[in-house]
Amino acid sequence: METIEISGTLFLVMMGAAVFNFFIETTQLPQLLIQAVNSSGLPPLGIMALIIAFYVVLGCFMDALSMILLTVPFVFPVIKALGFDPIWFGIVIVTVVEIGLITPPIGMNLFVIIGVAKDLKTRDVVRGVVPFILCDIVRVVLLIAFPILATWLPSTMR
């Protein structure tokens, strides 16, 4: 029964994302977003920093699958227009989404840990997660500074 519930939930999320994606394409939101980015005057790395901040904040409130399914249709065209490698972007976004899921105060994975280990206090869980957040931030900075770290291995498979 749990498997049926989880599968049904995932399918509902995917169907909702499909409807949302249809809406986004119909309203031509990606094209409008690309025009707004081009007219903003921000450098590509500045836009990427804004996108990363957006995903970290969103990760505090949504699960990873929903977040990616709902946002990639309008963020991905912007990334392509800025000239970033799509594989690199995918790796960076998955890393950033996971940072959002462990970021206090509302990181969803924090609540999972507190629910499983009932003897832990929220304060202890947040303290325990801080080193992981710092390591993940260093990893994202390294991936942005040296994109080859994310693209070398996939490039050998072409």
N, C-alpha and C positions, 0 to 999 in steps of 0.2 A: 504493500500500500504506500509506503514511503517513497519507493521508486516511482510509482505512478504519480504521486503528488509532485515530486521534484521534476519529473519529465514534463508533466502538464504545465508547471510553472515556467519552465524554460521555453516550451513551445509558445505559451502566451506572451512571454517577453519577446521572442523572435517575431511573432505575428504583429505585435504592437510596433516593433522596430520597423518591420516591413511597411506598415501603414504610414508610420512617421517618415520613412525614407521616400515613399511616394509623394507625400505632402511636400517634403523638402525639394524634391526634383520638380514638382509642379510649380512651386512658387519661385523657382530659380534662385533659391537662397545661396547656394555655393558661388554662383556668378556674382551676386551682390556682395558677398563676403570678400571675394577676391578683389573686387573693385575697391572696397573699403580699405583693405589691407594695402593695396598699391597706392592709394591716395593718402594713407596715414603718414608716410614718410619714415616709418620705423625700419631699422635694418632687419634682415631676415632672422638674425639671432634674437633680436628684441621681440619679434612676433613669436618665435619659438618659446621664449621665456614666458610670454603671456599665455600661450597654449598650455605649457607645463603647469603654470600656476592654476589655470582653469581646471585641469585634470586633477590636481592635488585637492583642490577645494571640492570638486564634484565627487571625488573618491571618499570623502567623509560622509556622504549622504547616500550613495548608490553602490550597488555591487558592480564588480568589474565587467561582467558580460553586458549588463544593461547599459553601462556607461559607454563602452566601446561601440556597441551596436547603435546607440542613439547619436553619438557625436562624430564618429568617423566619416559619415557621408558628407558632412559639411566642412570638417577640418581637413580631410585628406586632399581635396582639390586645392586648398590654400597651400598646403605643404608642397604639392607638385608644382604649383605656380611659382613658389619661392625657390624651386630647384633642389630641394632636399631629396635624398634617396628614400624611396618608400620602405625598403627593408629596414633601414636605419630608423626611420620614423616609427615603424611598428615596434621595434625593440625598445626604443625610448619610451613610447607611450605605455607599453605593458609594464615597464619598470615604474613609471610615474603613477600609473593606476594602482599598483601595489603599494606605493608609498602612501597614497591617499587612503587606502584601506586600513593602514595602521597608524594614521595620524590622529592624535587626540584633538578635540574632545569626543568626536563622534565616529571615529574610525570603526567600521563594521567588524573587523577582525578582533578589535579590542573587546567588544561585547561577546564575541564567540569564546574568547579565552576566559573572560569573567564568568560566563555561563557554564563552562566546562569545569573550571577550577573554582569552585564556590568559596573556598577558604581564602582566596586572594582578594585583596582590596584593589579598587580601581587605581588608586595612587601607585601601588606596587607594579601593576601591569603597565601603566604609563611610563614609569621609571625604567622598567625592563625593556621597553620598546625603543627608547631614545637612541641607544647605540645602533640599532638596526636602521632607524630613520637616517642617522648621520652617515652610515655606510652606504645606504641607498642614494643619498644626495651626492656623495663623492662619486658613486658609480655613474649617475646621470651626468655630472659635470665631466667626467672622463669620456663618456660616450659622445657628449657634445663637442668636447675639445678634440677628440681623436675618433672621428666616425669610422675609421678603418677597423677599430676594435669590434664593431658590430657587423661590418660588411665584408671583412676579409674571408671568413669561412664560407658564407653563402656565395661569394663571387667565385670560389673555386669549383662550385657545382654547376656552373653554366655550361 
